[in-house]
């Protein structure tokens, strides 16, 4: 697969670069460039990222960072069995527990929430850093919901991290998950409060808390493109009804500023 010329491989994390030093120089560069492409594309084009990860895996399957990247690319494309296999391989190579939460979430993806919940109670969780423990809490709550135990999911999410006023990388997602669980049991006022708190903490747009708030407030969003098409059709019909009227013979639809104005009003 082609890789842009501006991708040198030097963009990767220094720890990963250190791992790749075990490879011949040219091979290390090729693997690094493919890993850079995985990182660039995994959010916007997961399938493309997955393709690059498979190339890196073919070139250097004995490098833990490559197995981990392949795992995340498979996870992003919902290939949970494959992702779990790659994460397990990476864990065997490094002995690290940091992949434990995403491994548990793969179990959820495979329809085994009971297994994910069991993993939440294993000693490995105590070895995770704070971020990892919060991730594990989110996975455990999700497993409870998968099993229809919504009240237990709410209790699982109630924690010192949820109550804290300090904003951490996980804060928005934790608050959002709590709001979503509250909404499922029709505690709408509380859900709205927590969606609002999630939005306050969501500096990088990792959740759709703003849309959920709008839904609770009864705001309807207008598809500007569809509205423009409807308006153009109406204008065309009016013109056909009076073929002698040349003043409207070439209408180009609505004023372009009508669309943004409607969207702003909706927000």
Residue, then its C-alpha position, 0 to 999 in steps of 0.5 A: x500500500x502506498x505511504x505518503x512521502x512525508x511519512x518518515x517513520x520518525x513520527x512514532x513514539x520513542x519507546x516503539x522506535x526503541x523496540x524496532x531497533x532489534x530489526x534491520x535498519x531498512x525493515x525497521x523504517x518500513x515497519x515504522x512508516x506503516x505504524x505511523x499510517x495506522x495511527x493517522x487513520x485509525x479514527x477516520x478510516x479504520x479499515x485503511x488503518x487495519x490494512x496498514x497494520x497487517x503489513x506491519x504485522x507481516x513484516x515484524x510479528x515478533x515486535x510487541x508494539x506491532x502486535x498491539x497496533x494490529x490489535x487496536x486496528x482490528x478492534x477499531x474494525x470490530x474484529x474482536x476475536x482477532x484483536x483479542x489474539x493480538x492483545x494477548x500476544x502483546x501481553x505475553x511479550x511485554x508482561x504488561x497489564x495495560x491492555x487488560x481493559x481493552x481485552x475485556x471489552x473484546x470479550x464484550x464484543x464477542x458476546x461474552x459479558x460474563x467473561x469481561x465482568x470476571x476480568x474486572x475482578x482479577x488481580x491484574x486490575x489492581x496493577x493498572x494505573x488510574x486511567x486503566x482502572x477507570x477504563x476497566x470500570x467503564x467496561x464492567x459497567x458496559x458488561x452489566x448493561x449487556x446482561x440487562x443489569x442496568x441498576x448494577x451498571x449505574x452503581x459500578x460507575x459511581x466512584x470517586x473519579x465520577x464525583x471529582x471536579x477535576x477534569x482528566x482524559x477519562x472524565x468526559x467518557x465516564x460522565x457520559x456513560x453515567x448519564x446514558x445509564x441514567x437515561x435508560x432507567x428514565x431518570x431524565x433530569x439526572x441524565x441531563x445534568x450528567x450529559x451537561x457535565x460530560x460536555x463541560x469536560x469534553x474538550x476534544x469532542x470524544x462524545x456526542x454529549x451536545x447532541x444528547x442534550x439537544x435531544x432531551x431538550x426537544x431540539x430537532x436538527x435540520x438536514x440542510x442538504x435535504x431542505x435545499x433539495x426540497x426547496x429546489x424541487x418546489x421552485x422547479x414545479x412553480x416554474x413549470x406551472x408558468x412556462x412563460x415566466x422567464x424571471x425565475x427561469x434559472x433558480x439555483x435554490x436557496x441562499x447559501x446562508x439559509x443553511x447555516x442560519x437554520x443549523x445555528x437556530x437548531x443548536 
